[in-house]
């Protein structure tokens, strides 16, 4: 590339003075600092909103010294404001790579992490967020950023610890950090604690729109649905054009039995609807008995997800993982491995592809004395990731389990089980009155081999639903699934088939305490179905059928997220695909071949 060629990142600098700058050709930090006065002038111009002049001066300075920190910061802020993201990210990465004091390195890396977080790329933000903390372990902002990263990647306990540390280091109450901590607690199912923090946070910073939306969601989850609607209505008076608040209000309409109100609210939007809005619109149309329009709305939402968000079904790593697990967890190889010793409190694993009915079964089982709803808190998949380190093995999981055959490795299953039990104790699920804790982590079908080693006698309840209904129900949701399979109907079907193949393998190789339950039976005769499950588990009888059908059981903290949306048991989803096939006969043509073997194997005939 010619030395005069502009850099492809779009910064406005020459390639040779931007992404192509050779470290050996850069001025020394002392030489770059000689331009500080002019760089401060560029900063002053930016603060005065004289953006053209600030940009011109910053470009001039960076052509002389590409490592001039203040000028880089000015140009980064300008490109960020212009939403020229590749350029802004390239500049932020260069800032983070510059040498400097711990405080400067922490600030630059936190800035880079926050920029990446704003793009929704939370896993990628872990690197710079970690670098910021290493540079300045007592920096409150660095802990706050790390709290965001861990919270948004599902590592909630770690996220909470960093938020608490940030508040401790600030030595004062901060509205934004408190609100983010409240959201973390909401995700942990600790709704009462979250509500108290939101009240405090919004007293300190009433202009936090995201905080108001989070508070409304917490109030809805606590059963205060009118309060949630009022919070959102008041917020929309203040911020009438805020799309997130409008979407949350439409969701409130939808989940309080007002689909037409949700549809009308979204119809008032002057702009093109985004994926989440289209999903809610489609759900409202479905409730109103308009399947053709509902499918069109959902299809547009998925196209938006693929084209605008750039998401695609990435099956490769999951297929490779499935093959590795199948190769390892065979009867001959698993039989000699040690098992964990019995424990007084038994997990109950609820298996089923998302939207199969595991959340409904968990809600109903929670109404039986001695049960606690463990939802997807602290999944077994987290333990699988720890196996190599705990086994002292260089091999990856699952091969690292071979090290449990000798020496100190013999107690590996007990150590892993202790971590599993400890996580539930910290969550407050392992109370003296609790005998059974349900576990409905979506990743469990891939980890039945490890589950067999840690919980040899644990009951495994598999909730089955017609595969077309499973695919259609997931198609109608704006919810991220494994491997991004949520992006299309064919991708959902393919991942469903992969998941079912894992279950079939484990059932053929391991002796499991396994009970299949049909969603269709669960909604038509909940009392008989739940009693069959309870008897299989060894628990007491289920409550009266009227109580079950009302599905109004109380949850203690932590509460599963799905408990917020519980409603009396209905039959809306029973063979829902019939109406869609009637409206669009070719709707399932792209997935029929993938799902036909499972429809037959599960016993769903042509009439169902």
Buried (B, 14 or more C-beta within 10 A) or exposed (E): EEEEEBBBBBBBBBBBBBBBBEEEEBBEBEEBBEBBEBBEBBBBBBEEEBBEBBBBBBBEBBBBBBBBBBBBBBBBBBBBEEEBBEBBBBBBBBBBBBEBEBEBBBBBBBBBBBBBBEEEEBEBBBBBBBBBBEBBEEBBBBBBBBBBBBBBBEBBBBBBBBBBBBBEBBEEBBBBBBBBBBBBBBBBBBBEBBBBBBEBBBEBBEEBBBBBBBBBBBBBBBBBBEBBBEBBEEBBEEBEEBBBBBBBBBBBBBBBEBBEBBBEBBEEBEEEBBBBBBBBBBBBBBBBEBBBBBBBBBBBBBBBBBEEEEBEBBBEEBBEBBEBBBEBBBEEBBEEBBBBEEBEBBBBBBBBBBBBBBBBBBBBBBBBEBBBBBBBBBBBBBBBEBBBEBBEBEEEBBBBBBBBEEEEBEBBBBBBBBBBBEBBEEBBBBEEEBBBBBBBBBBBBBBBBBBBBBBBEBBBBBBBBBBBBBBBBBBBBBEEBBBBBBBBBBBBBBBBBBBBBBBBBBBEBBEBBBBBBBBBBBBEBBBEBBBBBBEBBEBBEBBEBEBBBBBEBEBEBBBBBBBBEBEEBEEEBBBBBBBBBEBBEEBBEEBEEBBEEBBEEBEBEEEB
